[in-house]
Amino acid sequence: MSNIKKIWKSFAEKHPTLAQFLVFFVVSNGVTVLQLILMPVFKNIFGMTSLIDMNFQVGRIGSNLDGSPYYIFNYAAGGLSSGGGGGLAYFAAVEITMLIAQVINFFVQRNVTFKSNSSIAKAAMWYVIAYIIISIGAAALQGLYKAPIYDLFMNKFHMGSGGETIADVITMIINSAISFWVFFPIFKVIFKEKK
């Protein structure tokens, strides 16, 4: 085990950015697995409440190809299996899952990956700003792929609720991949290690 530590330490000293990227990759995938576990739990809990029947369609930015409104956050009332968008229940499940994951991600990436000793308050402020911008961008992009993925697995493959679960996983992975590629350069800036 000590040989592995020596090899890693030598590698990290010679290639610090690549070493950070590899640790970032492992941590990010761990956080994604946590999201894959938490999201269905919160979705099921909130799906049993009246939140599922509350429309949450915010930020209209034009129209879809079929002429229907295109929203940044598009969670129409009703369950996905009945043709709805999951309503406020689905939105709350997504956001609470993301909040938990991002709080863990912030501290682990700051302390383990980047070994930052800069101001935690300043880093947290920039992290929150970046998170909000990335979340809005990723939500806007979801309008392009979310409905076709759910339609494919639930309707075209006739998988019903099993297809819904597969579509949930795929959309979470796509969302995580977007965040992954955008956050690494941002972390390099906000998580400085002062000598």
Disulfide bonds with the S-S distance in Angstrom:
none
